[in-house]
Amino acid sequence: MPTTSKAPADQIDTRLVRKLADILTETGLSEIEVEHGGLKVRVVKTITAAAVQYAAPAPMPVAASPAAAPAAAAVAEAAPVSNGDPVKSPMVGTVYLQPNPGSPAFVKVGDTVEAGQTLFIIEAMKTMNPVPAPRAGKIVQVLIDDAQPVEFGEPLAIIE
């Protein structure tokens, strides 16, 4: 039989935890902590690569149209033309070639880049993530279009 004489630190109000989790979801925060009367509750939403990959298949059926096959073949044929290193997508998301609509692209074919220079941004879960150049070199191919969905490990560009 439950008793109500427990110390405040031993009592966990599951409604409070659920409400904090709802606040995380509604606001897009990844962590929230509340302390009241000696009771400290911390709720953290962890995003793992597996969770991101699980969320990504939704766009795949849309892309699995007959027009998608020739586009994939074009990328596969275009990649071997260069002996450079591919810059691969570090995550699932939507890739953007410029920081804002109407702005110039971060890079274009023929540009010389430094290691760490931002080449693209990928939006994943409403967060903009820069894609840095893995090494210095020259951009010889850009394999994606602006606002295109990309998969983890998908080649985005070729650096020589």
SVG drawing of the C-alpha trace seen along z (x, -y; Angstrom):
<svg xmlns="http://www.w3.org/2000/svg" viewBox="-2 -37 46 39">
<polyline fill="none" stroke="black" stroke-width="0.4" points="0.0,0.0 1.6,-3.3 2.3,-5.9 2.6,-9.6 5.2,-10.1 8.2,-9.8 10.7,-12.6 10.2,-15.1 13.4,-13.9 12.0,-10.3 8.7,-11.4 8.7,-11.8 5.6,-13.3 5.3,-11.5 2.9,-14.2 5.7,-16.8 8.2,-14.7 5.6,-14.2 4.9,-18.0 8.6,-18.8 9.0,-16.3 6.1,-18.0 7.8,-21.4 10.9,-19.9 8.9,-18.7 6.9,-22.0 9.9,-24.3 12.6,-22.2 14.8,-22.3 17.0,-19.3 17.2,-19.7 15.2,-21.2 15.9,-21.2 13.6,-22.2 14.5,-22.4 11.9,-23.0 12.0,-22.3 15.0,-19.9 13.6,-18.0 15.6,-18.4 14.2,-17.0 16.2,-17.1 14.8,-15.9 17.1,-15.4 16.1,-14.5 18.9,-12.7 19.1,-12.6 21.1,-9.7 22.1,-8.9 19.7,-5.9 16.8,-8.2 17.7,-10.5 17.9,-7.7 14.6,-6.3 12.9,-9.7 14.4,-10.0 12.6,-7.2 9.4,-9.3 10.8,-11.3 12.1,-8.2 8.7,-7.0 8.3,-10.4 11.7,-10.3 11.1,-6.7 9.4,-7.9 10.5,-6.8 12.3,-10.2 14.5,-9.4 16.2,-6.5 17.7,-8.5 18.9,-11.1 20.6,-8.5 22.2,-7.0 23.5,-10.5 25.2,-10.9 26.7,-7.4 28.0,-8.1 29.3,-11.6 31.2,-10.6 33.9,-8.4 34.9,-11.3 37.0,-12.8 39.8,-11.3 39.1,-13.7 37.7,-12.9 34.0,-12.9 32.5,-15.2 29.8,-13.0 26.7,-14.0 27.3,-13.6 23.5,-13.2 20.1,-12.8 18.3,-16.1 17.8,-18.8 20.9,-20.3 21.2,-24.0 23.8,-25.5 23.6,-29.0 23.1,-30.5 19.8,-32.2 17.5,-32.1 18.8,-34.6 22.3,-34.6 25.3,-33.5 26.2,-29.8 28.9,-28.8 31.0,-27.3 30.7,-26.6 32.6,-24.4 36.2,-25.7 36.4,-27.4 39.5,-26.7 38.5,-25.8 40.3,-25.6 39.9,-22.7 37.0,-23.5 35.4,-26.0 31.6,-25.7 30.5,-24.1 26.8,-23.5 24.3,-23.4 22.0,-20.5 18.8,-21.1 18.0,-18.2 15.2,-18.4 14.9,-22.2 18.6,-22.7 21.0,-24.1 24.3,-22.1 27.3,-23.3 29.1,-20.8 32.8,-21.7 35.4,-20.9 37.4,-17.8 40.6,-19.2 41.9,-22.0 41.4,-21.7 39.4,-22.6 35.7,-21.9 35.5,-19.9 31.9,-18.7 28.7,-19.6 26.5,-16.5 23.4,-17.9 20.8,-20.6 19.6,-23.2 16.9,-22.1 17.4,-18.4 16.9,-15.7 20.1,-13.8 21.0,-10.5 23.8,-9.8 27.0,-9.2 25.6,-10.5 28.3,-12.3 27.6,-16.0 30.7,-17.3 34.1,-16.2 37.3,-18.0 40.6,-17.6"/>
</svg>
